[in-house]
Amino acid sequence: MSKTKKAPTRERRAVHHQLEEKRYFMTSRAAQPGQGITMPGVCRVRLEVAWCFKIMVSKKRTYGSSPQTVCQGIVVLMKLPAHIYLDEQGIAYETKEFPATTEKGARNVACAFGFRAHQMVKTLIFESGTGERVLVMVGGDKSAVSGHLKKAIGNRNIKMARPEVVQEVTGYEIGSVPPFHWQPTDFRSFVDEALTEEPMLGVGAGVWGQEILLTPANLVRASRAIVCNLTDRDRAVAVE
């Protein structure tokens, strides 16, 4: 005997109606013109919606800091602006999560994934004497040589940007600034040449607890970065 199919409840019908298009855009910090909803100081976050019939309403699960929630038998997967940018550019990447309670720092993220600290990229914002802001990317266990950085930027007067300036420029707080998607066309980004020797790199996704893994070549492509030696004192800068 075949089972009688239960009619959907009013609550389920309402949820289905709200999500019938299967994709939505929400607003958060750091939006750029032309990326879905454009508002000052906000960005879009796409919600990819997939039906999951195996999860019952009575068995809702809590995912903590994970950008995943379960609602009325529907799994909602949140894609951050950095993910959307990579998707649109056709750049391959992987997403990884680590506990949001992890202490800030590239070394701690590396430990969470079993990577070496050098593979976790630090994204730093510097200011020059001309008022230009630039992005500098080095390994988690390295610091840029001041003289090399000055030569690369082309200005003798440089300094690390203050936290409020970083947020103004990138739309993100220090700690999980993604190295792409937020830069204007004429914004300059620099990546340390030593990072190109790694098989895989990890960068912030914009939310602490979320990491993006990609190859050095894809990082350079996504960030439109200038590759140069920023950390080896014994070698020339050799800006490419």
LUMROMAR-124155 format. One record per residue (C-alpha): residue in three letters; x, y, z; residue number from 1. Coordinates in nm, 2 decimals, always signed. Example, Ala and Ser with C-alpha at 12.3 -4.5 7.8 and 13.67 -1.06 7.14 Angstrom:
{senu ALA east +1.23 north -0.45 up +0.78 sekol 1}
{senu SER east +1.37 north -0.11 up +0.71 sekol 2}
END
This chain:
{senu MET east +0.00 north +0.00 up +0.00 sekol 1}
{senu SER east +0.14 north +0.34 up -0.10 sekol 2}
{senu LYS east +0.18 north +0.60 up +0.17 sekol 3}
{senu THR east -0.05 north +0.90 up +0.16 sekol 4}
{senu LYS east +0.15 north +1.22 up +0.09 sekol 5}
{senu LYS east +0.09 north +1.47 up +0.36 sekol 6}
{senu ALA east -0.03 north +1.81 up +0.26 sekol 7}
{senu PRO east +0.22 north +2.09 up +0.33 sekol 8}
{senu THR east +0.14 north +2.30 up +0.63 sekol 9}
{senu ARG east +0.07 north +2.67 up +0.61 sekol 10}
{senu GLU east +0.41 north +2.73 up +0.76 sekol 11}
{senu ARG east +0.59 north +2.52 up +0.51 sekol 12}
{senu ARG east +0.40 north +2.68 up +0.22 sekol 13}
{senu ALA east +0.50 north +3.02 up +0.34 sekol 14}
{senu VAL east +0.86 north +2.93 up +0.36 sekol 15}
{senu HIS east +0.85 north +2.77 up +0.01 sekol 16}
{senu HIS east +0.69 north +3.09 up -0.13 sekol 17}
{senu GLN east +0.96 north +3.31 up +0.03 sekol 18}
{senu LEU east +1.24 north +3.10 up -0.11 sekol 19}
{senu GLU east +1.10 north +3.00 up -0.44 sekol 20}
{senu GLU east +1.36 north +3.18 up -0.64 sekol 21}
{senu LYS east +1.63 north +2.99 up -0.45 sekol 22}
{senu ARG east +1.88 north +3.28 up -0.44 sekol 23}
{senu TYR east +1.88 north +3.59 up -0.24 sekol 24}
{senu PHE east +2.10 north +3.88 up -0.16 sekol 25}
{senu MET east +2.15 north +4.03 up +0.18 sekol 26}
{senu THR east +2.35 north +4.34 up +0.28 sekol 27}
{senu SER east +2.65 north +4.36 up +0.50 sekol 28}
{senu ARG east +2.97 north +4.57 up +0.51 sekol 29}
{senu ALA east +3.20 north +4.67 up +0.22 sekol 30}
{senu ALA east +2.98 north +4.67 up -0.09 sekol 31}
{senu GLN east +3.13 north +4.77 up -0.43 sekol 32}
{senu PRO east +2.94 north +4.92 up -0.72 sekol 33}
{senu GLY east +2.80 north +4.67 up -0.96 sekol 34}
{senu GLN east +2.79 north +4.39 up -0.71 sekol 35}
{senu GLY east +2.42 north +4.32 up -0.66 sekol 36}
{senu ILE east +2.28 north +4.56 up -0.40 sekol 37}
{senu THR east +2.49 north +4.88 up -0.39 sekol 38}
{senu MET east +2.47 north +5.09 up -0.08 sekol 39}
{senu PRO east +2.73 north +5.30 up +0.11 sekol 40}
{senu GLY east +2.93 north +5.08 up +0.34 sekol 41}
{senu VAL east +2.75 north +4.76 up +0.26 sekol 42}
{senu CYS east +2.81 north +4.45 up +0.04 sekol 43}
{senu ARG east +2.60 north +4.17 up -0.08 sekol 44}
{senu VAL east +2.59 north +3.82 up +0.07 sekol 45}
{senu ARG east +2.43 north +3.56 up -0.15 sekol 46}
{senu LEU east +2.22 north +3.29 up +0.01 sekol 47}
{senu GLU east +2.24 north +2.97 up -0.18 sekol 48}
{senu VAL east +1.93 north +2.78 up -0.09 sekol 49}
{senu ALA east +1.90 north +2.40 up -0.13 sekol 50}
{senu TRP east +1.62 north +2.18 up -0.02 sekol 51}
{senu CYS east +1.72 north +1.91 up +0.22 sekol 52}
{senu PHE east +1.44 north +1.67 up +0.28 sekol 53}
{senu LYS east +1.65 north +1.45 up +0.52 sekol 54}
{senu ILE east +1.65 north +1.72 up +0.79 sekol 55}
{senu MET east +1.32 north +1.74 up +0.97 sekol 56}
{senu VAL east +1.18 north +2.06 up +1.13 sekol 57}
{senu SER east +1.19 north +1.88 up +1.47 sekol 58}
{senu LYS east +1.56 north +1.82 up +1.43 sekol 59}
{senu LYS east +1.70 north +2.16 up +1.38 sekol 60}
{senu ARG east +2.07 north +2.18 up +1.43 sekol 61}
{senu THR east +2.28 north +2.47 up +1.55 sekol 62}
{senu TYR east +2.60 north +2.54 up +1.35 sekol 63}
{senu GLY east +2.76 north +2.80 up +1.58 sekol 64}
{senu SER east +2.97 north +3.04 up +1.38 sekol 65}
{senu SER east +2.93 north +2.85 up +1.06 sekol 66}
{senu PRO east +2.75 north +3.04 up +0.78 sekol 67}
{senu GLN east +2.50 north +2.77 up +0.76 sekol 68}
{senu THR east +2.15 north +2.75 up +0.92 sekol 69}
{senu VAL east +1.87 north +2.50 up +0.90 sekol 70}
{senu CYS east +1.52 north +2.64 up +0.87 sekol 71}
{senu GLN east +1.20 north +2.44 up +0.81 sekol 72}
{senu GLY east +1.38 north +2.16 up +0.63 sekol 73}
{senu ILE east +1.58 north +2.40 up +0.42 sekol 74}
{senu VAL east +1.96 north +2.44 up +0.43 sekol 75}
{senu VAL east +2.08 north +2.79 up +0.37 sekol 76}
{senu LEU east +2.44 north +2.82 up +0.27 sekol 77}
{senu MET east +2.59 north +3.17 up +0.29 sekol 78}
{senu LYS east +2.84 north +3.29 up +0.04 sekol 79}
{senu LEU east +3.06 north +3.58 up +0.14 sekol 80}
{senu PRO east +3.15 north +3.86 up -0.10 sekol 81}
{senu ALA east +3.50 north +3.71 up -0.14 sekol 82}
{senu HIS east +3.35 north +3.38 up -0.25 sekol 83}
{senu ILE east +3.11 north +3.54 up -0.49 sekol 84}
{senu TYR east +3.40 north +3.74 up -0.65 sekol 85}
{senu LEU east +3.61 north +3.42 up -0.70 sekol 86}
{senu ASP east +3.31 north +3.25 up -0.85 sekol 87}
{senu GLU east +3.24 north +3.53 up -1.09 sekol 88}
{senu GLN east +3.61 north +3.54 up -1.20 sekol 89}
{senu GLY east +3.61 north +3.16 up -1.25 sekol 90}
{senu ILE east +3.90 north +3.12 up -1.00 sekol 91}
{senu ALA east +3.93 north +2.79 up -0.82 sekol 92}
{senu TYR east +3.94 north +2.78 up -0.44 sekol 93}
{senu GLU east +3.84 north +2.58 up -0.14 sekol 94}
{senu THR east +3.66 north +2.70 up +0.18 sekol 95}
{senu LYS east +3.77 north +2.60 up +0.52 sekol 96}
{senu GLU east +3.64 north +2.67 up +0.87 sekol 97}
{senu PHE east +3.81 north +2.69 up +1.21 sekol 98}
{senu PRO east +3.66 north +2.76 up +1.55 sekol 99}
{senu ALA east +3.57 north +3.13 up +1.59 sekol 100}
{senu THR east +3.72 north +3.11 up +1.94 sekol 101}
{senu THR east +4.06 north +3.06 up +1.79 sekol 102}
{senu GLU east +4.30 north +3.33 up +1.90 sekol 103}
{senu LYS east +4.38 north +3.59 up +1.63 sekol 104}
{senu GLY east +4.70 north +3.54 up +1.43 sekol 105}
{senu ALA east +4.82 north +3.35 up +1.12 sekol 106}
{senu ARG east +5.01 north +3.10 up +1.32 sekol 107}
{senu ASN east +4.70 north +3.00 up +1.51 sekol 108}
{senu VAL east +4.50 north +2.95 up +1.19 sekol 109}
{senu ALA east +4.78 north +2.75 up +1.05 sekol 110}
{senu CYS east +4.78 north +2.52 up +1.35 sekol 111}
{senu ALA east +4.40 north +2.47 up +1.32 sekol 112}
{senu PHE east +4.45 north +2.34 up +0.96 sekol 113}
{senu GLY east +4.78 north +2.16 up +1.00 sekol 114}
{senu PHE east +4.96 north +2.41 up +0.77 sekol 115}
{senu ARG east +5.28 north +2.59 up +0.81 sekol 116}
{senu ALA east +5.25 north +2.95 up +0.93 sekol 117}
{senu HIS east +5.41 north +3.08 up +0.61 sekol 118}
{senu GLN east +5.12 north +2.94 up +0.41 sekol 119}
{senu MET east +4.87 north +3.17 up +0.59 sekol 120}
{senu VAL east +4.88 north +3.50 up +0.42 sekol 121}
{senu LYS east +4.89 north +3.82 up +0.62 sekol 122}
{senu THR east +4.70 north +4.10 up +0.44 sekol 123}
{senu LEU east +4.84 north +4.44 up +0.55 sekol 124}
{senu ILE east +4.74 north +4.79 up +0.45 sekol 125}
{senu PHE east +5.01 north +5.05 up +0.43 sekol 126}
{senu GLU east +4.99 north +5.43 up +0.36 sekol 127}
{senu SER east +5.25 north +5.63 up +0.17 sekol 128}
{senu GLY east +5.35 north +5.99 up +0.20 sekol 129}
{senu THR east +5.14 north +6.07 up -0.10 sekol 130}
{senu GLY east +4.83 north +5.94 up +0.07 sekol 131}
{senu GLU east +4.81 north +5.62 up -0.13 sekol 132}
{senu ARG east +4.69 north +5.31 up +0.04 sekol 133}
{senu VAL east +4.83 north +4.97 up -0.07 sekol 134}
{senu LEU east +4.78 north +4.61 up +0.01 sekol 135}
{senu VAL east +5.08 north +4.40 up +0.11 sekol 136}
{senu MET east +5.07 north +4.02 up +0.14 sekol 137}
{senu VAL east +5.34 north +3.82 up +0.32 sekol 138}
{senu GLY east +5.36 north +3.48 up +0.48 sekol 139}
{senu GLY east +5.23 north +3.45 up +0.84 sekol 140}
{senu ASP east +5.58 north +3.40 up +0.97 sekol 141}
{senu LYS east +5.73 north +3.69 up +0.78 sekol 142}
{senu SER east +5.75 north +4.07 up +0.80 sekol 143}
{senu ALA east +5.82 north +4.30 up +0.50 sekol 144}
{senu VAL east +6.17 north +4.45 up +0.49 sekol 145}
{senu SER east +6.11 north +4.83 up +0.53 sekol 146}
{senu GLY east +6.36 north +4.92 up +0.25 sekol 147}
{senu HIS east +6.22 north +4.67 up +0.01 sekol 148}
{senu LEU east +5.87 north +4.78 up +0.07 sekol 149}
{senu LYS east +5.96 north +5.15 up +0.02 sekol 150}
{senu LYS east +6.13 north +5.06 up -0.32 sekol 151}
{senu ALA east +5.83 north +4.85 up -0.43 sekol 152}
{senu ILE east +5.58 north +5.13 up -0.34 sekol 153}
{senu GLY east +5.81 north +5.40 up -0.47 sekol 154}
{senu ASN east +5.79 north +5.62 up -0.16 sekol 155}
{senu ARG east +6.03 north +5.66 up +0.13 sekol 156}
{senu ASN east +5.76 north +5.76 up +0.37 sekol 157}
{senu ILE east +5.53 north +5.47 up +0.45 sekol 158}
{senu LYS east +5.35 north +5.35 up +0.76 sekol 159}
{senu MET east +5.11 north +5.08 up +0.86 sekol 160}
{senu ALA east +4.75 north +5.19 up +0.84 sekol 161}
{senu ARG east +4.55 north +5.24 up +1.16 sekol 162}
{senu PRO east +4.27 north +5.00 up +1.23 sekol 163}
{senu GLU east +4.00 north +5.26 up +1.14 sekol 164}
{senu VAL east +4.18 north +5.33 up +0.81 sekol 165}
{senu VAL east +4.19 north +4.96 up +0.73 sekol 166}
{senu GLN east +3.82 north +4.93 up +0.78 sekol 167}
{senu GLU east +3.75 north +5.24 up +0.58 sekol 168}
{senu VAL east +3.96 north +5.12 up +0.29 sekol 169}
{senu THR east +3.86 north +4.75 up +0.29 sekol 170}
{senu GLY east +3.53 north +4.74 up +0.47 sekol 171}
{senu TYR east +3.68 north +4.48 up +0.71 sekol 172}
{senu GLU east +3.83 north +4.47 up +1.05 sekol 173}
{senu ILE east +4.19 north +4.37 up +1.09 sekol 174}
{senu GLY east +4.22 north +3.99 up +1.13 sekol 175}
{senu SER east +4.03 north +3.85 up +0.84 sekol 176}
{senu VAL east +4.07 north +4.10 up +0.55 sekol 177}
{senu PRO east +4.03 north +3.92 up +0.22 sekol 178}
{senu PRO east +4.29 north +4.02 up -0.04 sekol 179}
{senu PHE east +4.04 north +4.07 up -0.32 sekol 180}
{senu HIS east +3.70 north +4.19 up -0.43 sekol 181}
{senu TRP east +3.70 north +4.53 up -0.25 sekol 182}
{senu GLN east +3.99 north +4.70 up -0.44 sekol 183}
{senu PRO east +3.91 north +4.98 up -0.69 sekol 184}
{senu THR east +4.06 north +4.93 up -1.03 sekol 185}
{senu ASP east +4.36 north +5.15 up -0.97 sekol 186}
{senu PHE east +4.44 north +5.01 up -0.62 sekol 187}
{senu ARG east +4.78 north +4.85 up -0.60 sekol 188}
{senu SER east +4.85 north +4.52 up -0.42 sekol 189}
{senu PHE east +5.18 north +4.35 up -0.36 sekol 190}
{senu VAL east +5.25 north +3.99 up -0.28 sekol 191}
{senu ASP east +5.58 north +3.86 up -0.15 sekol 192}
{senu GLU east +5.76 north +3.64 up -0.41 sekol 193}
{senu ALA east +5.83 north +3.37 up -0.14 sekol 194}
{senu LEU east +5.46 north +3.29 up -0.13 sekol 195}
{senu THR east +5.46 north +3.18 up -0.49 sekol 196}
{senu GLU east +5.68 north +2.88 up -0.39 sekol 197}
{senu GLU east +5.40 north +2.73 up -0.17 sekol 198}
{senu PRO east +5.16 north +2.47 up -0.31 sekol 199}
{senu MET east +4.86 north +2.62 up -0.13 sekol 200}
{senu LEU east +4.79 north +2.94 up +0.05 sekol 201}
{senu GLY east +4.52 north +3.04 up +0.30 sekol 202}
{senu VAL east +4.36 north +3.39 up +0.31 sekol 203}
{senu GLY east +4.09 north +3.54 up +0.52 sekol 204}
{senu ALA east +3.74 north +3.53 up +0.38 sekol 205}
{senu GLY east +3.61 north +3.84 up +0.56 sekol 206}
{senu VAL east +3.47 north +3.66 up +0.87 sekol 207}
{senu TRP east +3.68 north +3.52 up +1.15 sekol 208}
{senu GLY east +3.65 north +3.15 up +1.14 sekol 209}
{senu GLN east +3.63 north +3.13 up +0.76 sekol 210}
{senu GLU east +3.93 north +3.08 up +0.54 sekol 211}
{senu ILE east +3.99 north +3.05 up +0.16 sekol 212}
{senu LEU east +4.25 north +2.81 up +0.02 sekol 213}
{senu LEU east +4.39 north +2.88 up -0.32 sekol 214}
{senu THR east +4.71 north +2.84 up -0.52 sekol 215}
{senu PRO east +4.96 north +3.13 up -0.54 sekol 216}
{senu ALA east +4.89 north +3.18 up -0.90 sekol 217}
{senu ASN east +4.52 north +3.22 up -0.83 sekol 218}
{senu LEU east +4.59 north +3.46 up -0.54 sekol 219}
{senu VAL east +4.79 north +3.68 up -0.77 sekol 220}
{senu ARG east +4.52 north +3.67 up -1.03 sekol 221}
{senu ALA east +4.24 north +3.74 up -0.79 sekol 222}
{senu SER east +4.41 north +4.03 up -0.62 sekol 223}
{senu ARG east +4.58 north +4.16 up -0.94 sekol 224}
{senu ALA east +4.90 north +4.18 up -0.73 sekol 225}
{senu ILE east +5.25 north +4.28 up -0.82 sekol 226}
{senu VAL east +5.49 north +4.00 up -0.73 sekol 227}
{senu CYS east +5.82 north +4.11 up -0.57 sekol 228}
{senu ASN east +6.07 north +4.02 up -0.31 sekol 229}
{senu LEU east +5.95 north +4.19 up +0.02 sekol 230}
{senu THR east +6.11 north +3.97 up +0.29 sekol 231}
{senu ASP east +6.46 north +3.85 up +0.18 sekol 232}
{senu ARG east +6.71 north +4.12 up +0.27 sekol 233}
{senu ASP east +6.99 north +3.95 up +0.06 sekol 234}
{senu ARG east +6.80 north +3.98 up -0.27 sekol 235}
{senu ALA east +6.68 north +4.27 up -0.48 sekol 236}
{senu VAL east +6.31 north +4.38 up -0.48 sekol 237}
{senu ALA east +6.28 north +4.31 up -0.85 sekol 238}
{senu VAL east +5.92 north +4.43 up -0.90 sekol 239}
{senu GLU east +5.74 north +4.24 up -1.17 sekol 240}
END
